[in-house]
Structures are given as structure tokens and as C-alpha cells.
Amino acid sequence: MTKPTTRGPSRTELFLAKVDTTGDCWQWTGSTVAFGYGQFNDGHTMVKAHRWLYELAVGPIPEGLVLDHLCRNPGCVRPSHLEPVTDQINILRGIGPTAVNAAKTHCAKGHSFEGEDAERLPNGARKCRTCNRDKARDLMRQKRAANGGQGTCSVCGLAYRLRPRGGLWRHYGITAAGFSTGEPCPGVGKPPAP
């Protein structure tokens, strides 16, 4: 007499045994990776649990897209709570620093990030021109107060005075090096010697 073979549970049965469907979110109760995302052994390798069930229930995730948890619960595997989006959209929908800063419409002092107050840097970051201008003016005032508005040029060694407007280092009057009144030293734009 032959012994009857017993079939073990399928991968789907093993998966569903680790899902709590009592709430609105289908919470993964198995092992997790960073940030609370579930992981599951599909028989060959470890995969993200929410991706595995989405592909089983809905179909393949389109090339170049990631799954965004609309419920903001990384442990949720419910396919209706997942949406394929670009990585950029997924990041901007989140709560990380990039998303928080992208959602800001005004700087900390209330200047708008639209129009002439806004400056976009090559890396995509935004700066407030008004605040930067105010900060530069305050720094210049501090430097003037610290040395009485005078200093020594780091290029030619001559004394200079800061002009009230503009931050360039310039010499006044005729110098021993032959510079005439108002003509800048070759070291214009370089900081003074300490």
C-alpha cells in the first residue's frame, strides 16, 4: 500500500496567513524590513509583501514606477491602498523633508516663493532673495563694525575702506602702487587679510 502524499500550503495560503484583514488596512504580521515594509519569501527570494500581493491581485507594476501607499501605512498590503506612481511623486506625497519643503509656499519670514522673491538653485532648491539680501547686509554691517570699516588688502597689503554700497574691497585715493582714486586693486573681490 502506498502512502498518500500530502500537499503543503501554497504560497498564497502562506502569505494570507500573515495578513490581518480585520481593519481597513490589511496589516502584514510577518517579518519586516526598514521603515516597516513587510517581506515575504516567494519560494525563490525575499520580496516586499505589498508588491507581491499587488502583482498577484492586479498585475505587474509598470516599468519605472513604484507603489505608493495611499493610506500612509507601510505595513499595509491591501491592493486598493496601493497606486503605481513615479518615484518623484511618491516622495512628494510623503512626509519627509523633501516633501515638507516642496509644500512650502513662503520662507520662514513670510516672503513668497513665487515671483521676484524666489530663486531656484541648480539642484532644484529654492531660496528667498529678500532674506539672503538682508543676511548679506547684516553680515557686512557686522564686518564694518568689527574693524571700523577698514582693513588690509590680502593682495597688495594696502589699507582699504569699504564703500557704503556694494561689497567689493576697493582702495581710495592714490596709493604707492599707483592706483588712482576709485580704481580697484587687482585683488578686488578677495577677502582682507586677517
Legacy VTK file of the C-alpha trace (Angstrom):
# vtk DataFile Version 3.0
C-alpha trace
ASCII
DATASET POLYDATA
POINTS 194 float
0.000 0.000 0.000
1.313 3.418 -0.961
1.320 6.284 1.439
-0.869 9.193 0.280
1.110 12.370 -0.451
0.078 15.448 1.439
0.233 18.737 -0.337
1.648 21.570 1.731
0.100 25.020 1.784
0.519 27.117 -1.363
2.499 30.357 -1.390
-0.759 32.319 -1.443
-2.016 30.449 1.630
1.275 31.051 3.422
1.081 34.730 2.513
-2.532 35.227 3.611
-1.787 33.532 6.943
0.454 36.529 7.716
-2.129 39.219 6.863
-4.555 40.731 9.382
-7.634 41.819 7.369
-9.769 42.942 10.321
-9.167 46.664 9.762
-9.366 48.979 6.775
-5.671 48.320 6.097
-4.584 44.729 5.571
-1.711 44.715 8.047
1.284 42.478 7.402
2.142 40.467 10.550
5.192 38.632 9.183
8.776 39.824 9.114
9.555 43.395 8.125
12.428 45.421 6.727
13.379 49.063 7.223
10.530 51.529 7.807
8.010 48.723 8.484
7.592 47.270 4.980
6.688 43.582 5.033
8.880 40.963 3.394
7.891 37.532 2.104
9.739 34.545 0.666
8.102 33.801 -2.680
9.880 30.451 -2.926
12.975 31.857 -4.617
13.907 35.094 -2.870
12.699 37.632 -0.321
10.310 40.187 -1.841
8.334 43.125 -0.475
4.974 41.794 0.706
2.856 44.648 -0.665
4.456 44.312 -4.120
3.910 40.527 -4.168
0.181 40.737 -3.379
-0.343 43.715 -5.749
1.190 41.775 -8.646
-0.860 38.692 -7.746
-4.182 40.588 -7.470
-3.803 43.429 -10.014
-0.934 42.565 -12.326
2.642 43.632 -12.939
3.856 47.018 -11.720
4.625 49.168 -14.796
8.319 49.672 -15.599
9.822 52.700 -13.850
7.021 53.034 -11.291
6.873 52.284 -7.572
3.901 51.517 -5.343
2.677 54.406 -3.211
0.794 53.557 -0.022
-2.213 55.890 -0.227
-3.035 55.023 3.404
0.499 56.066 4.536
0.867 52.698 6.332
3.993 50.887 5.073
2.821 47.617 6.633
-0.413 47.610 4.603
-0.625 45.076 1.746
-4.180 45.812 0.575
-4.027 46.304 -3.237
-6.710 49.031 -3.235
-4.455 51.092 -0.921
-1.577 50.980 -3.405
-1.037 53.061 -6.526
1.800 52.811 -9.067
3.459 56.245 -9.396
6.863 57.674 -10.269
9.468 57.811 -7.527
9.289 61.636 -7.516
5.517 61.665 -6.949
5.891 59.049 -4.214
8.497 61.188 -2.423
6.474 64.407 -2.750
3.355 62.702 -1.352
5.290 61.603 1.723
6.137 63.342 4.978
9.938 63.502 4.634
11.982 66.723 4.496
11.821 66.876 0.686
8.019 66.710 0.677
7.688 69.183 3.556
9.966 71.728 1.880
8.322 71.282 -1.537
4.930 72.067 0.018
6.127 75.374 1.481
4.861 78.485 -0.300
6.664 81.067 1.873
10.031 81.326 3.621
10.334 81.402 7.426
9.927 85.207 7.410
6.796 85.125 5.238
8.234 86.064 1.832
6.593 84.237 -1.063
8.480 81.595 -3.039
6.771 82.971 -6.155
7.800 85.956 -8.273
10.876 88.080 -7.649
11.466 86.859 -4.075
12.128 83.281 -5.219
15.392 81.958 -6.590
15.763 78.393 -7.826
19.200 76.846 -7.422
20.689 74.392 -9.968
19.877 71.472 -7.641
16.179 72.477 -7.596
16.192 74.007 -4.104
14.501 77.364 -3.541
15.970 80.379 -1.771
14.383 83.632 -0.690
16.228 86.541 -2.322
14.922 89.063 0.212
16.170 87.038 3.190
19.533 86.390 1.520
19.934 90.099 0.742
19.070 91.013 4.349
21.514 88.417 5.666
24.320 89.732 3.434
23.654 93.302 4.587
23.703 92.260 8.244
26.969 90.397 7.731
28.532 93.439 6.038
27.393 95.688 8.891
28.969 93.294 11.397
32.264 93.294 9.473
32.258 97.084 9.283
31.561 97.388 12.984
34.298 94.876 13.835
37.095 96.771 12.059
35.738 100.294 11.777
35.066 99.860 8.054
38.782 99.452 7.290
41.149 96.604 6.665
44.240 95.474 4.798
44.076 94.062 1.265
45.241 90.450 1.089
46.721 91.041 -2.392
48.723 94.263 -2.216
48.787 94.857 1.544
47.358 98.399 1.316
44.693 99.743 3.644
41.163 99.935 2.267
37.770 101.215 3.301
34.501 99.533 2.463
32.159 101.548 0.298
28.700 102.076 1.827
27.083 100.298 -1.134
28.489 97.164 -2.682
30.672 94.587 -1.034
33.825 94.905 -3.149
37.137 95.671 -1.481
38.486 98.887 -3.037
41.233 101.437 -2.337
40.526 105.152 -2.022
42.987 107.828 -3.108
46.338 107.496 -4.839
48.463 104.750 -3.433
52.149 103.942 -3.504
51.372 101.256 -6.058
49.937 103.900 -8.399
46.220 103.210 -8.162
44.158 106.316 -8.746
41.084 107.332 -6.783
38.268 104.791 -7.107
40.241 102.354 -9.252
40.130 98.892 -7.726
43.186 96.982 -6.664
43.900 93.734 -8.593
42.574 91.922 -5.523
39.014 93.230 -5.856
36.534 90.719 -4.548
39.056 88.886 -2.366
38.688 88.996 1.391
41.007 91.098 3.517
43.923 89.568 5.311
43.126 88.509 8.888
LINES 1 195
194 0 1 2 3 4 5 6 7 8 9 10 11 12 13 14 15 16 17 18 19 20 21 22 23 24 25 26 27 28 29 30 31 32 33 34 35 36 37 38 39 40 41 42 43 44 45 46 47 48 49 50 51 52 53 54 55 56 57 58 59 60 61 62 63 64 65 66 67 68 69 70 71 72 73 74 75 76 77 78 79 80 81 82 83 84 85 86 87 88 89 90 91 92 93 94 95 96 97 98 99 100 101 102 103 104 105 106 107 108 109 110 111 112 113 114 115 116 117 118 119 120 121 122 123 124 125 126 127 128 129 130 131 132 133 134 135 136 137 138 139 140 141 142 143 144 145 146 147 148 149 150 151 152 153 154 155 156 157 158 159 160 161 162 163 164 165 166 167 168 169 170 171 172 173 174 175 176 177 178 179 180 181 182 183 184 185 186 187 188 189 190 191 192 193
